[in-house]
């Protein structure tokens, strides 16, 4: 399976600021996804990061709040904009590619907004 | 809506088999059953998946009933490190945008010494 890294692993931010989370994969992948896991909750899909085009967002998530980039087949970023304490969560990227199309997850970024 | 139903929690003794049930009575013919686990807020870890045949790998076995309406994940010799939340997910296996996973609440497995 692909090796996935995320930066930063954790951060504490002030409300009103923005944070960009990076997801790097050690091999080219077809699909990249971003999930959010709020405290004590399960994972919720934010969007599918599309290479060379705009991300596809799930209901309840908008590009202005969570802009996503995917410049190539191994890298994606998620920005959490104008943060509030409600954005405190673990943000996870995942990837899948051809074959069985199994999805693999990164280690996550733990974000705390004060 | 979640397509699977799992008990909220269960426990087992270390060294014994852990049998984790999942109901997916509305599963479609082209949907696979996937199992992931999440240990203490780490990223979810893929365990196993299947369509209709039973599957086994180095981590676990997946038993799917003949009517495919339920399945059981078996950890043959549970250790303390297997304590985690286990998610049973059904998903169309066509790739692309259909690759997205819908997580329910999962089942919390506690392995006791």
Interface residues (C-beta under 8 A of the other chain):
Chain A: X1 X4 X30 X31 X33 X37 X42 X43 X44 X45 X48 X56 X90 X92 X94 X96 X98 X100 X101 X102 X103 X104 X105 X106 X107 X108 X110
Chain B: X34 X36 X41 X42 X43 X44 X45 X46 X49 X87 X93 X94 X95 X96 X97 X99 X100 X101 X102 X103 X104 X105 X106
